[in-house]
Amino acid sequence: MHVRTPADVALRRPLSVAAVTGPGRFEVLVRRRGAGTSALLALPPGSEVSVLGPLGNGFGLPAEGETAVLVAGGIGAAGLRLLALTLARRGSPQVVLVGAPAADDLLDGAMPAPTTDGGVRVEVATDDGSRGLRGTACDLLRRTLPTVKGARVFCCGPTAMLREASRLALDAGVRCEVLVEEVMACGVGACRGCVVRTRHGYRAACSDGPVFDAADLVFDGKACG
């Protein structure tokens, strides 16, 4: 969704739909980063804001026999939350791998809780070791992929994490879908301000994405697939 902030800023803020709570009702997760997000978080309950959307595409769903492996880096958990909740409602198996700089940066409660039957597994990594594995979400993915039969990877986070997660998945012969984090200006593909490079040329994240097949993406001049 493209959300206009009440602050005096020129561009709307692109925010992932984190949950659908009813007809015409949805949730977003907002982390304070600057004037725009600070102004949104300062609004009292019941306030109205201008919203454009829904924009672009979304993740696919794993096929029968596949296990979804969700890889979230930092605020990237917000982009994967709707998928995780959808899979949980369907009873589809999923492994959730969440990384952040420190424990305080983790979006606790954003993802489904692990289940006793193993249908939902959750693992955490922090750069400083304050919770879970001392390392990154990609470190979790590296050790998890060989243990999951029929894995299909979905990831969202910083570009460096997306590049590494894509490489790990594709090198293992696993399909991978990537939700890119790009600043969007118009939100409808006209200004070309949020383009990403693919094997098929440049594509706008707001209209052609924001979800792309990792095999189509080009990072630092080199395709992963």
RACORTA-V622314 format. One line per field, one symbol per residue. ss: DSSP state (H for helix, E for strand, L for the rest). psi: psi as a letter, one per 20 degrees, with the letter a starting at -180 (. if undefined). burial: # if it has 24 or more other ideal C-beta (glycine too) atoms within 12 Angstrom, else .. A space follows every 50 residues. Layout:
BEGIN
ss = ???
psi = ???
burial = ???
END
This chain:
BEGIN
ss = LEELLLLLLLLLEELLEEEEEELLEEEELLLLLLHHHHHHHLLLLLLLLL EELLLLLLLLLLLLLLEEEEEEELLHHHHHHHHHHHHHHHLLLEEEEEEE LLHHHLLLLLLLLLLLLLLEEEEEEELLLLLLEELLHHHHHHHHHHHLLL EEEEEELLHHHHHHHHHHHHHLLLLEEEELLLLLLLLLLLLLLLEEEELL EEEELLLLLLEEEHHHEEELLEELL
psi = qoppqirmqhqrpppqohqoirojprqqpppohbgghghgiipqqiqpqp ppaqqbaaqrqqrpiqppopopociihhiigggghghghikpqqppopqr grhiiqmpihqqqqqhjjhoppqqqqhjjipbpobrhhgghhihgiiopk qpppqpaqghgggghgggghhjkpqpppoqoqppfhijjhikikqqprhj apqphhhhbipqphiiqopkjpqh.
burial = #####.....#########........####....##..##.......#. ..####.##..#...#######################...######### #...###..###.......########....##.########.##..#.. #########.##########.#.############.#......#####.. ..#################....#.
END
